[in-house]
Amino acid sequence: MKKDTHKTRQFEEAASENPLFHDTWKLLRKYRDVVWSLELSVQHVKKSFEIEFGSTVDEFLDSIYISGLDFEGTKIEHHAKCIERSNKMIKMLETAVDLLRSKHKFGETYYWVLYYTYLSPQELKSVYEIIEVLRPHLKYISYRTYYRYRREAIEALSSVLWGYTSKDCVELLEHFFPDKSK
């Protein structure tokens, strides 16, 4: 377990150096909590509607649209906006992960690493457990390989979520079109 702690600390230090990497890592770390919270919020709103209005949310919304009622500035509007914002964040992350999986040259590998590390419904307790469930998907995976894939997957996902930074673009252009005056 000391190995896990040391690698995690190194990973966190690397994440703090690059704000885009840090944002992606933070988003991934919060994913399960947000999904759970969103599910609870939706269930709470559904029950509240059924108790307060004697109908389902869908029936209620249909009646609102028909009658032209406005809920601006109410608790209902606030709840709806919070749920909508959380749902958009989840969808954005899931769409980025799907794009990474389907288009990146190591997409399938990165997908499974991200899935079992951050996205699966149940959090695995250790890197050892993650590596064990990865074995059917990635035949040859060691601790070192896992940590390398995790870092690379988050970097690739960061590019999908936030795009290339101007620094990345300059370095890429410099590689293909070196400045001859230097």
C-alpha positions in Angstrom: 0.0 0.0 0.0 3.0 2.4 0.5 3.5 2.1 -3.3 -0.1 3.3 -3.9 0.3 6.3 -1.5 3.6 7.4 -3.1 2.3 7.1 -6.6 -0.9 9.0 -5.7 1.1 11.8 -4.1 3.2 12.1 -7.2 0.1 12.1 -9.3 -1.5 14.9 -7.2 1.7 17.0 -7.4 1.7 16.6 -11.2 -2.0 17.5 -11.4 -1.4 20.7 -9.4 1.2 21.9 -11.9 -1.1 21.8 -14.9 -4.5 23.5 -14.3 -6.3 21.7 -17.2 -5.0 18.3 -16.0 -6.0 19.3 -12.5 -9.5 20.3 -13.6 -10.0 17.1 -15.5 -8.7 15.0 -12.6 -11.0 16.9 -10.1 -14.0 16.4 -12.4 -13.3 12.7 -12.6 -12.8 12.4 -8.9 -16.2 14.1 -8.3 -18.1 12.1 -11.0 -19.5 9.3 -8.7 -20.6 11.9 -6.1 -22.3 14.1 -8.7 -24.1 11.1 -10.3 -25.3 10.0 -6.9 -26.4 13.5 -5.8 -28.1 14.1 -9.1 -30.0 10.8 -8.8 -31.1 11.8 -5.2 -32.1 15.3 -6.4 -34.2 13.9 -9.2 -35.9 11.4 -6.8 -36.5 14.2 -4.3 -38.1 16.5 -6.8 -40.3 13.7 -8.2 -41.5 12.8 -4.7 -42.1 16.5 -3.8 -44.2 17.0 -6.9 -46.2 13.9 -6.3 -46.9 14.9 -2.7 -47.5 18.6 -3.4 -49.3 18.4 -6.7 -50.8 14.9 -6.7 -49.3 14.1 -10.1 -46.0 13.0 -11.7 -43.4 15.5 -12.8 -44.2 14.8 -16.5 -47.9 15.4 -15.9 -47.1 18.5 -14.0 -44.8 19.9 -16.7 -47.4 19.2 -19.3 -50.0 21.2 -17.4 -47.5 24.1 -16.9 -46.8 24.3 -20.6 -50.5 24.2 -21.4 -51.4 26.8 -18.9 -48.4 29.0 -19.4 -47.4 29.2 -15.7 -44.1 30.8 -14.9 -41.9 29.5 -12.0 -39.1 32.1 -12.3 -37.5 32.8 -8.9 -39.1 29.9 -7.1 -37.5 26.9 -5.3 -38.8 24.7 -8.2 -36.8 26.8 -10.7 -33.7 26.7 -8.5 -33.9 22.9 -8.1 -34.5 22.5 -11.8 -31.5 24.6 -12.7 -29.2 22.8 -10.2 -30.3 19.4 -11.7 -29.8 20.7 -15.2 -26.3 22.1 -14.5 -25.2 18.8 -12.9 -26.7 16.8 -15.7 -24.9 18.9 -18.3 -21.6 18.4 -16.5 -22.1 14.6 -16.4 -23.2 14.6 -20.1 -20.1 16.7 -21.1 -17.8 14.3 -19.3 -19.5 11.2 -20.7 -19.5 12.6 -24.2 -15.7 13.4 -23.9 -15.0 9.9 -22.6 -17.0 8.3 -25.5 -15.1 10.5 -28.0 -11.8 9.5 -26.4 -12.7 5.8 -26.5 -13.9 5.8 -30.1 -11.3 8.2 -31.7 -8.0 8.1 -29.8 -5.5 5.5 -30.9 -5.3 4.2 -27.3 -9.0 5.0 -26.6 -10.1 1.6 -25.6 -7.2 1.2 -23.1 -7.7 4.7 -21.7 -11.5 4.1 -21.4 -11.1 1.0 -19.2 -8.5 2.7 -17.0 -10.8 5.8 -16.5 -13.9 3.6 -16.1 -12.6 1.4 -13.3 -10.6 4.3 -11.7 -13.3 7.0 -11.7 -16.5 6.2 -13.6 -17.8 2.8 -12.5 -20.8 2.9 -10.1 -18.9 1.3 -7.3 -15.5 2.7 -6.3 -12.8 0.0 -6.1 -10.8 0.1 -2.9 -7.2 -0.1 -4.2 -5.0 0.1 -7.3 -4.6 -3.7 -6.9 -8.4 -4.2 -7.3 -8.4 -1.8 -10.3 -5.5 -3.7 -12.0 -7.3 -7.1 -11.4 -10.5 -5.9 -13.1 -8.5 -4.4 -15.9 -6.7 -7.7 -16.7 -9.5 -9.0 -19.0 -9.3 -5.8 -21.0 -5.5 -5.2 -20.8 -3.6 -8.4 -20.7 -0.2 -7.1 -19.6 -0.7 -4.4 -17.0 1.6 -3.7 -14.0 1.4 -1.0 -11.4 3.8 1.2 -13.4 1.8 0.7 -16.6 -1.5 1.4 -14.8 -0.1 4.7 -13.4 1.3 5.7 -16.8 -2.0 4.9 -18.6 -4.0 6.8 -16.0 -1.9 9.9 -16.4 -2.0 9.6 -20.2 -5.7 9.0 -20.2 -6.4 12.1 -18.1 -4.1 14.2 -20.4 -5.9 12.9 -23.5 -9.3 13.5 -21.8 -8.2 17.0 -20.9 -7.4 17.7 -24.6 -10.9 16.6 -25.5 -12.6 18.6 -22.7 -10.7 21.8 -22.8 -8.9 21.6 -26.2 -5.3 22.3 -26.9 -3.8 25.2 -25.0 -2.0 27.9 -26.9 1.3 26.6 -25.5 0.6 23.2 -26.9 -0.3 24.6 -30.3 2.9 26.7 -30.4 5.0 23.7 -29.5 3.3 21.6 -32.1 3.7 24.3 -34.8 7.3 24.8 -33.8 7.9 21.0 -34.3 6.5 21.0 -37.8 7.6 24.5 -38.8 10.8 25.3 -36.9 11.9 28.9 -36.7 14.9 29.1 -39.0 16.1 32.4 -37.5 17.1 30.7 -34.3 
